[in-house]
Each structure stands twice: as C-alpha cells, then as structure tokens.
Amino acid sequence: MLDTTRAVVVLAAVLGAPAPACDYGVRLEGEPPTDAPADVPDARDGSEVLDVLDAADRPDTAEPSRTWVVRLGDPGWHEELLGVAVDADGTIVAVGSRTPRGGSEADVETWILRLDPAGRVLAQSGLAGVRPRWLPGLVRTAAGELVAVGETTRWGAGGSDLWFGVLAASGIRRQWTLGGLDDDRWPGVHPTADGGLVVAASLDEAFGLPRLAVARLAPDGTLAWQQAFPLPDTDENYGGIPAEDPSGRIYVASLLPREGLGDDVRLLALEADGALRWDRALGEPGHDGATALRVDATGLWLTGQTDHAEFHNCAGWLVQVAHDGTLVRQTAYNGGGCDATIDLLPVGDGRILLGNLDTSEAVGIPHYRVWLLSVLADGSVRRELALTVGERTFPSALAVLGADLVVVGRIEPAEAPADYDSFVARVNLDLEEPPDCAAFAPVATRSSPTAVPMRELASRPSPTAWTLGAAAAEPRAVEVPARWECGP
C-alpha cells in the first residue's frame, strides 16, 4: 500500500562532464566545488510543459554533467522532504517536516531548505506550529511566488485549519489560514492562471459525514467560491489533488474508499465558477489511488498505484482521461514488487514519472528504491533509472533544473525505519550510461495496458463555511547536518 506521507528525492546531472565518484560520509563544509556551473539554465518547477529530454533540442554549449545526492539528518530529529521547486537562478527550494525523536504530532514543524545547483546548503529555517502536507507541499503561483502548504491548530477558525505561507529568501513574506470550526486536513493546492489558487481538502465535521471541500482563492487572496462533496463515512478520508485546464475549468482527483472493496480514484470536473460538470470514480476491487494530477490540452493525466492481476501485485499507474471524462489510455508499470508511481511532469510529448520501486523480494530484506521513468505519450517506457540511498529510499516530489531532474524524499534504515533522514538528489535521466556512482543503476521494469473501469457518481454538492484567517508562524534558524552520499 502506498504511504502518501513519504517524500521524494532530488536527482539531476548535466551532459558532458566526467562522472563523479561516490564519497560517503563527507560533510558539506567550506566552499562549493570549483567546477560548479557559473550560469545555470532557466529552471521551472514543472507547472508548465517542458522539454528537458530531447538532446537534439539542446545547444552544443550545454553545461558539464553533474550528479549528486545529499543526505540531511540531525541525530535528535526525524526529517522528511515533501515538496520541491527550483528558482530561475537554479536555487533549489524544498519544504518538509522535522519531528524531535520521541515527539508527537504536536511537535512537528515545517522545515524550509535552500540549496545551490551544486547541492550546497544555503539556508534552513523551521516553523513551529505548522505541519507540512504533501500533494504537493510547495507550489508556484502565476506571479512566481512560492507557496508552502500545511496544517495548523495554533491559528484559524477551530480544530485543524489549512495553512499557507508565501516564501521569501529570508523567511515568510505572507501567511494565512483557511478552514472552519472542525478539522480540515490534507490540503492539495494548484496555482490558477489568473494568479490565484484552487484548494481541495478533507472536511471532517463533528456532526455529519466527512466531505471533500474545494475552494478557489482569487489573486487578492479572497474566497471566490467554495463547496463540498460527500465522502463515505470511513476512517480513511483524504484530501484532493486539484488542477486547472487552459480554459479555467478545475479538476480534482481524490481517494474514494469502498467498504470491503479497497479504494477507488475519484475525479471531479468543475466549471471555472465552481459548478459541477461531472463526477466519476475509477477503480475495481483492490486498491487504486492517485498521487499526482496534471491537466493540459490533451486531457487529464494522473499517476498513482493500482492492483494489477497480470503482475500479481500493486503497480505504478499512468492514466489519461479526456476533458469530458472519457477514459483514453491507462498503463501499469511493475518491477516485481509492490510498486507505485508518485509524481509526474509533462515533458515534450511524453511524461516523467517518479515512483517507488519495491525490491524487497529480490534482496531478501525490506528494500525500496527511487524510480524514474521517461514514458512516451502512448505510455511506453523510453528510459528508466533507479536510485538507492540506504536500504529504504522513498521519494515524494520532482522538479526540473535546466536539463536535469531534482528529487526529494526520505531514507529509512532497515533495522530502524522510524529513524529516518531526508535527501535531495540531482540527475539527468537522458544519460546513455548512469553515473559512476553506486547509488544510481539502470532498471528494466515491465509495462502493461490496464482496463480499470470508470463509473458515474451521483454527487450533490453543498456549501461549506470556510473562512480566511491570519497566522503568525515565526521562522527560526535550524541547522540540519548534510553530507554527500554521492557527489563531487
């Protein structure tokens, strides 16, 4: 079963330079490597269609190749990175959580991390009173602002409220809450073309069934509209993953538990004003779940996990759905264990998938690797690569840095999985040969068409009573030690 609280690892490298060697246990101290690129290509966080793989489109003056993995961990804390973005100057911005060893949920704080393109830590800060969430934990608005997303019980209307913070180079520029009197959890956020945000979250009311709430924030931060959709009365309700198409319509993917039958993916389509267009479920007996949703002119693209009979196991899953809700294509990917795909980026006419590869059976102990796949529009695999940092390496999010990929996540030792650290990695998936580093290795998994059915749902949206509020989380300096797992 996919653990949606696990984070992703940042991978990247550039064409042309000698392959770096692994250097385990070396702390990042002093000046950055002298061969670090002076000028970093323009970078984005994957919110638009990018072509980063086709070598024919790259100039001959491409920067030298660089591949590295940095592990970050404080002996007194558990760290996990949940979201990542890249600034135009190549600065990597990651958001995650820090929990003191032996602490409870009340002790979790948001961790904001900045690194340069060569992997050197530039700045770190912590926010007490705010718990970050994934799906995703960090988004970039149309105005270029980075917004971190989480939950808080310290500010807001009551219970657990959604928290939003606009990041600045030296802290938080602006922050606010959104919620009602009861618990609002698992926020998913997507930037809208007009500069606002669309938010989807679980609304757990004290006297009533849980609901999936969807709201649109105008560019000035006011609530444009909000409404909610009923959910089954179970203990496994999660928020939603929103997206917007070029016409301004809103789509939301969420988990729909089915008692005794596992989970389905729920897909909602809303007009720009919030009116329901269609509501459908995608699934069959067993577990089917979505972890990322992207929408473009060709339709909806979602990735996650499905139970696949041919593989006799759970598998990564890529599904294309037309804007009118018609299923177009779906493909499953499996390497022999219980695998999952977690994040996806549109790249040219294909997609980059970030996944979790379960290799426990092959090695005889619990063992997981980060899984990167370049797939074509028809779902076929173009290239794939695996990354291992410790026995259990779990990814969370993916971003683009020039021609490279950046991944963030967490690392668990097999003998003590609760004692986890985080990591950031950079790699170029288009290299003909993987770097000369034990962390990276080519893989060859299987892919197969799937035919998970879709059905109509009879939704009746109802109004919600979310309100906006103020928050005042104060950043404080933190210093999580970092060391190269693979790098210069």
C-alpha positions in Angstrom: 0.0 0.0 0.0 1.3 3.4 -0.9 2.3 5.6 2.0 1.3 9.1 0.8 3.3 10.8 3.6 6.6 9.7 2.1 8.8 12.2 0.4 10.8 12.3 -2.9 14.5 12.6 -3.6 16.0 15.2 -6.0 18.0 13.9 -8.9 20.0 15.8 -11.5 23.0 15.9 -13.8 24.3 17.7 -16.9 25.7 16.3 -20.1 29.4 16.1 -20.8 31.4 16.1 -17.6 33.4 13.3 -16.1 31.2 11.1 -13.9 31.6 11.9 -10.2 32.6 9.2 -7.7 30.7 8.3 -4.6 32.1 9.9 -1.5 30.3 8.6 1.6 30.3 10.4 4.9 31.9 13.6 3.7 30.2 16.6 5.3 29.4 19.7 3.2 31.7 22.2 4.5 33.7 25.2 3.2 33.5 26.5 -0.3 31.4 24.9 -3.0 33.2 22.8 -5.7 35.2 24.9 -8.0 33.7 23.2 -11.1 30.2 24.2 -10.2 28.5 25.8 -13.2 28.6 29.6 -13.0 25.4 30.1 -15.2 22.5 27.7 -14.6 19.9 27.4 -17.3 16.4 28.8 -16.7 14.6 26.4 -14.3 10.9 25.8 -13.5 9.0 23.7 -11.0 7.2 21.6 -13.6 3.9 23.6 -13.7 4.2 24.0 -17.4 5.0 21.7 -20.3 8.8 21.4 -20.6 11.1 19.6 -23.0 14.1 18.5 -21.0 15.0 15.2 -22.6 15.4 15.6 -26.3 19.2 16.1 -26.8 18.7 17.3 -30.3 17.0 20.4 -28.9 19.9 21.3 -26.6 22.6 23.8 -27.6 26.1 22.5 -28.1 27.2 24.6 -25.3 25.4 22.6 -22.6 26.9 22.9 -19.1 29.0 19.9 -17.8 27.3 17.0 -16.3 26.7 16.9 -12.6 25.1 14.2 -10.5 24.9 14.3 -6.7 22.9 13.0 -3.7 22.9 14.9 -0.4 21.6 13.3 2.8 20.4 15.5 5.6 19.7 14.4 9.1 20.0 15.5 12.7 20.5 12.7 15.3 17.9 14.3 17.6 15.2 14.6 14.9 13.4 12.8 12.1 13.4 14.8 8.8 11.3 14.3 5.6 11.2 16.4 2.5 7.7 16.6 0.9 7.9 19.3 -1.8 10.5 20.9 -4.1 10.7 23.7 -6.6 13.6 25.4 -8.5 14.0 29.2 -8.8 15.0 30.9 -12.1 18.6 31.2 -10.8 18.8 27.5 -10.1 18.3 27.7 -6.3 16.6 24.5 -5.1 13.8 25.2 -2.6 12.5 22.2 -0.6 9.8 22.0 2.1 9.4 19.2 4.6 8.9 18.2 8.2 11.0 17.9 11.3 9.9 15.9 14.4 12.0 15.5 17.5 12.8 11.9 18.4 10.1 10.7 20.8 7.9 13.7 19.9 4.2 13.7 18.9 2.3 15.3 16.1 2.0 18.4 18.2 5.8 18.7 18.0 6.1 18.5 14.2 7.4 21.7 12.5 7.8 22.8 8.9 11.3 22.8 7.5 12.3 25.1 4.7 15.6 24.3 2.9 17.5 26.1 0.2 20.4 24.6 -1.8 22.5 25.9 -4.7 22.6 23.9 -8.0 25.7 22.0 -6.9 24.0 20.7 -3.7 25.5 23.1 -1.1 23.0 24.1 1.6 22.4 27.8 1.5 19.8 28.3 4.3 17.5 26.4 6.6 14.6 27.5 8.8 11.9 25.9 10.9 8.3 26.9 11.6 6.8 25.7 14.8 3.0 25.2 14.9 2.7 24.2 11.2 2.7 20.7 9.9 3.5 20.5 6.2 1.5 18.3 3.9 2.2 16.6 0.6 0.1 16.7 -2.7 2.0 18.9 -3.2 3.8 20.7 -0.3 5.0 23.6 -2.4 3.5 25.3 -5.5 4.5 28.3 -7.6 1.8 30.9 -8.4 1.4 32.6 -11.8 3.1 35.6 -10.3 6.2 33.5 -9.5 5.7 33.3 -5.7 6.4 30.0 -3.9 3.6 29.0 -1.5 4.2 26.3 1.1 1.1 24.4 2.3 0.3 22.7 5.6 -2.0 22.4 8.6 -2.1 24.2 11.9 -4.1 24.0 15.2 -2.4 27.2 16.5 -4.3 29.7 14.3 -7.6 29.6 12.4 -11.3 29.1 12.9 -11.0 26.0 15.1 -9.7 22.4 15.1 -7.1 21.9 12.4 -7.1 24.5 9.6 -5.2 24.7 6.3 -2.1 26.9 6.4 -0.5 28.8 3.5 2.8 30.7 3.6 4.4 32.7 0.7 8.2 32.1 1.0 10.8 34.8 0.8 14.6 34.4 0.6 14.8 35.2 4.3 11.6 33.7 5.7 7.9 34.1 5.2 6.5 37.1 3.3 2.8 36.4 4.0 0.8 33.7 5.6 -2.9 32.9 6.3 -5.3 30.1 7.2 -8.4 28.7 5.7 -10.9 26.4 7.4 -14.0 26.0 9.6 -14.9 25.1 13.1 -13.9 21.4 12.8 -10.9 19.6 11.4 -9.8 20.5 7.8 -6.9 18.3 6.7 -4.8 17.0 3.8 -4.8 20.2 1.6 -4.0 19.9 -2.1 -3.2 23.2 -3.9 -2.8 24.2 -7.5 -2.0 27.7 -8.9 -4.6 29.2 -11.3 -3.7 31.1 -14.5 -5.2 34.4 -13.0 -2.7 34.3 -10.1 -5.0 32.7 -7.5 -5.1 29.2 -6.0 -7.5 26.3 -6.0 -7.6 24.2 -2.8 -9.0 20.8 -2.1 -9.0 19.2 1.4 -10.8 16.8 3.7 -13.6 18.5 5.8 -14.2 16.4 8.9 -17.3 17.8 10.6 -18.2 16.8 14.2 -21.9 16.2 13.5 -22.1 14.9 9.9 -20.4 12.9 7.2 -16.9 13.8 6.1 -16.7 15.8 2.9 -14.2 16.7 0.2 -14.1 20.5 0.1 -13.0 22.6 -2.9 -12.4 26.3 -2.9 -11.0 28.9 -5.2 -8.9 31.8 -3.9 -8.8 35.0 -6.1 -5.5 36.7 -6.8 -6.1 39.1 -4.0 -6.5 36.2 -1.6 -10.2 36.4 -1.1 -12.5 33.4 -1.4 -14.1 33.3 -4.9 -16.3 30.2 -4.1 -16.3 27.1 -2.0 -18.3 23.9 -1.9 -18.1 20.3 -0.7 -18.9 16.8 -1.9 -19.9 13.9 0.5 -17.5 11.1 1.3 -18.1 7.6 2.7 -18.1 7.5 6.5 -14.8 5.7 7.0 -11.5 6.4 8.8 -9.5 6.7 5.6 -10.6 10.0 4.1 -8.0 12.1 2.4 -8.0 15.5 0.6 -7.8 16.1 -3.1 -5.3 17.0 -5.8 -6.6 19.9 -7.9 -5.5 21.1 -11.3 -6.7 23.7 -13.9 -7.1 23.3 -17.7 -6.3 26.1 -20.2 -10.0 27.2 -20.2 -10.1 27.7 -16.4 -12.0 24.6 -15.5 -11.0 22.8 -12.3 -10.4 19.1 -11.9 -9.8 17.3 -8.6 -8.5 13.7 -8.0 -9.1 12.2 -4.6 -9.4 8.8 -2.9 -12.8 7.2 -2.6 -12.8 4.3 0.0 -15.2 1.4 -0.8 -16.0 -0.6 2.3 -14.7 -4.1 1.8 -13.5 -3.4 -1.7 -10.4 -1.2 -1.3 -10.1 2.3 -2.7 -11.0 4.0 -6.0 -9.8 7.2 -7.6 -12.5 9.9 -7.7 -12.3 12.5 -10.4 -14.4 15.7 -10.3 -14.7 18.3 -13.0 -15.9 21.8 -12.1 -16.5 24.9 -14.2 -14.4 28.0 -13.5 -17.3 29.3 -11.3 -17.4 26.0 -9.3 -20.4 24.5 -10.9 -20.2 20.7 -11.1 -19.5 19.4 -14.6 -19.1 15.7 -13.9 -18.1 13.3 -11.0 -16.7 9.8 -11.7 -14.9 7.0 -10.0 -12.1 5.0 -11.5 -11.4 1.6 -9.8 -12.2 -2.0 -9.3 -11.9 -4.4 -6.2 -8.5 -3.8 -4.7 -6.5 -0.6 -4.2 -6.5 2.2 -6.9 -5.1 5.5 -5.8 -3.9 8.8 -7.4 -1.0 10.8 -6.1 -0.5 13.4 -8.8 -2.7 15.1 -11.4 -1.7 17.2 -14.4 -4.0 18.8 -17.0 -3.1 20.1 -20.4 -4.7 20.5 -23.9 -4.7 16.7 -24.4 -6.7 16.0 -21.2 -6.1 14.8 -17.6 -3.0 12.8 -16.7 -2.9 11.1 -13.3 -0.5 8.8 -11.7 -0.6 6.6 -8.6 -1.0 2.9 -7.8 -3.3 0.1 -9.0 -3.6 -3.6 -8.2 -2.7 -5.4 -11.4 -3.7 -9.1 -11.9 -1.1 -9.7 -14.6 1.7 -8.7 -12.2 0.1 -10.3 -9.2 0.9 -7.2 -7.3 0.4 -3.5 -7.0 1.9 -1.4 -9.7 2.7 2.1 -10.8 -0.1 3.6 -12.9 -0.5 6.3 -15.6 -4.0 7.2 -16.8 -5.1 9.6 -19.5 -8.7 11.0 -19.3 -10.3 13.3 -21.8 -11.7 16.7 -20.6 -15.2 15.3 -20.9 -14.4 12.4 -18.5 -13.8 9.7 -21.1 -11.1 7.2 -20.5 -8.4 7.4 -23.2 -5.5 5.2 -22.0 -4.0 3.6 -18.9 -0.8 1.7 -18.3 0.7 -0.1 -15.3 4.4 -0.4 -14.5 6.0 -3.1 -12.2 9.4 -4.3 -11.3 8.3 -7.4 -9.4 7.3 -6.0 -6.0 4.6 -3.7 -4.7 5.5 -0.6 -6.7 3.9 2.8 -7.1 4.3 6.0 -9.2 4.1 9.1 -7.1 4.7 12.3 -9.1 4.6 13.2 -12.8 5.8 16.0 -15.0 4.8 16.7 -18.6 7.9 16.8 -20.8 7.5 17.4 -24.6 5.1 14.8 -25.9 5.8 12.4 -23.0 5.9 12.3 -19.2 8.5 11.9 -16.5 7.2 9.6 -13.7 8.7 9.4 -10.2 8.0 6.2 -8.4 8.8 3.8 -5.6 10.4 0.5 -6.6 10.0 -2.4 -4.1 13.0 -4.7 -4.5 12.5 -6.5 -1.1 11.9 -9.9 -2.6 15.0 -9.7 -4.8 17.4 -8.7 -2.0 15.7 -10.7 0.9 15.1 -7.7 3.2 12.8 -4.7 3.1 14.3 -2.6 0.4 12.9 0.3 -1.7 14.4 2.5 -4.4 13.5 5.7 -6.1 12.3 5.0 -9.6 12.5 7.5 -12.5 10.8 6.7 -15.8 10.6 8.6 -19.1 7.5 7.5 -20.9 6.1 8.4 -24.3 2.6 9.7 -25.0 1.4 6.1 -25.6 2.6 5.0 -22.1 5.6 3.0 -23.3 8.9 3.4 -21.4 11.6 5.3 -23.1 14.2 5.2 -20.3 14.3 4.5 -16.6 16.8 4.7 -13.7 16.8 3.7 -10.0 18.4 5.4 -7.1 19.3 3.8 -3.8 20.4 5.7 -0.6 20.3 3.2 2.2 18.0 0.2 2.4 14.7 2.1 2.1 14.7 5.2 -0.1 11.3 6.8 -0.6 10.6 9.7 -2.9 8.0 12.5 -2.6 8.3 15.2 -5.3 10.0 16.0 -8.5 11.2 19.3 -10.2 13.2 20.4 -13.2 16.5 22.1 -13.1 17.7 23.1 -16.6 18.1 19.7 -18.4 18.1 17.8 -15.1 15.7 16.4 -12.6 15.6 17.2 -8.9 14.0 14.7 -6.4 13.4 14.9 -2.7 12.4 12.2 -0.2 13.3 10.3 2.9 15.7 7.5 3.9 14.9 4.7 6.4 17.5 2.3 7.7 16.1 -1.3 7.5 16.9 -2.1 11.1 15.2 1.1 12.5 12.7 2.6 9.9 11.4 5.1 12.4 14.9 6.8 12.5 14.6 8.4 9.1 16.6 11.2 7.4 15.9 13.2 4.2 17.7 13.6 0.9 18.0 15.7 -2.2 19.4 14.4 -5.5 20.1 15.7 -9.0 20.4 13.5 -12.1 20.0 13.6 -15.8 17.7 10.8 -16.9 18.8 11.1 -20.5 22.4 9.9 -20.0 23.2 6.9 -22.1 25.0 5.4 -19.1 24.3 6.1 -15.4 26.9 8.0 -13.5 29.8 6.1 -12.0 28.2 6.0 -8.6 26.8 3.1 -6.7 23.6 5.0 -5.8 22.4 5.0 -9.4 21.6 2.0 -11.6 19.7 1.2 -14.7 16.5 -0.9 -14.3 14.1 -2.7 -16.7 10.6 -3.0 -15.4 7.5 -4.3 -17.1 4.6 -2.3 -18.5 1.2 -3.4 -19.5 -2.1 -1.8 -20.6 -4.8 -1.8 -17.9 -8.6 -1.6 -18.1 -9.7 -0.3 -14.8 -13.3 0.7 -15.3 -14.9 4.2 -14.6 -18.4 4.8 -13.3 -20.6 7.8 -12.7 -21.3 9.1 -9.2 -24.4 10.9 -8.2 -22.9 13.8 -6.3 -24.8 16.6 -4.7 -22.5 19.5 -3.8 -23.3 21.5 -0.7 -21.9 24.8 0.6 -19.1 25.0 3.1 -18.3 27.6 5.7 -14.6 28.0 5.4 -13.2 31.4 6.5 -9.8 33.1 6.0 -7.7 33.9 9.0 -4.4 35.3 10.0 -1.3 33.2 11.0 1.9 34.3 12.5 4.4 31.4 12.4 7.9 32.8 13.1 10.8 31.3 11.2 13.8 30.3 13.3 17.2 29.2 12.1 17.9 25.5 12.1 21.0 23.5 11.1 20.4 20.0 9.9 23.8 18.4 9.1 24.4 17.4 5.5 26.8 15.0 3.9 27.5 13.8 0.4 26.1 10.3 -0.4 27.3 10.7 -4.0 28.9 13.8 -5.4 31.9 15.9 -6.1 
